[in-house]
Amino acid sequence: MTTIIRAAAAAAAFAATPVLAQTEVKIGYALAENSHYGVGAKAWQEHVESESEGRYTFRHFPSSGLGGEREVIEGLQIGTVEATIVSSGTLSNFVDEAGVFDIPFLFRDLDHARSVLDGEIGQEILAKFEDVGLVALAWGEQGFRHITNNRGAIDAPEDLAGLKLRTMENPVHITAFQTLGAAPTPMAWPEVIGALQQGTIDGQENPLSVIVSANLSEVQRYLTVSGHVYSPAMLLVSRALWDGMSEEDREIFAQGATEGALAMRAFVDDVEQSGVEALREQGMEVGELSAEDRATFQAALSSAYEEYYTRYDRDLIERIIASE
């Protein structure tokens, strides 16, 4: 009888112990786990899981495991995906002003870009995502974009004539390359490697962080370090996830996103130092545009700038340029 009483008491005590509720956070991103996306996602995960004491667990879907970037963002909107890290090129399809950062030669260097994104301008644009059912928590980073191709070296605007160049679904990028005489070809990232192998496209443009982590040296011969566009990224969560959180958990997720963004920037800083040499060692022919070369490209884009001024508030562009 004593044994039965003890067993009953133990069962009652166990039943009275609160069960820790866990929420799974599916996070999708376009690149591999060893990329800057994966590094940022891991830092975000580690902060949230630690600070929430296990109330949230992250499940990663790298390498476009949940679809292309646009599909993943739409998944956040309908609540089938909880979190993502995405490029700015896709974001302008949801909040037009996000595309302003993709204007060629807008930023002087990484410090200038980071200062703008972390400051008033960047935060204003993050807030606009609430209007489309998304919660934008932080600006991540990919770095400055460069061109790779299999046709030949690119030293001047005329070298781009007719070049079939994969771009994101980004009207700012498309306008720029059309103006320079290239044949921009919007394409979802999962299709790019196969298209390069098959010769459907001649090249693509991306930051060194992507060029290195995606092993593009295996399918591309020429690298032009052009730095024509700064490419940020964004860390987002779904409105459904956010609305179900306490204020404490929202703060944990926001701080975790900041940690993820910082990890991405550290990755970019490292690859900017080592990436070109690594790609050269892997057999790519590397050329770098001088300041004079960049000025020539910028001058060739004069008509594109006039179009950008009609699309984006001129005052916003001038605020970005004037920022320290």
PyMOL commands that set and color helices and strands:
alter all, ss='L'
color gray80, all
select helices_A, chain A and resi 2-16+36-51+69-78+88-91+96-102+110-118+120-132+157-160+171-179+189-198+208-213+216-218+239-243+247-281+291-300+302-311+314-322
alter helices_A, ss='H'
color red, helices_A
select strands_A, chain A and resi 23-28+56-61+83-87+134-149+164-167+183-186+203-207+222-238+285-288
alter strands_A, ss='S'
color yellow, strands_A
deselect
rebuild
show_as cartoon
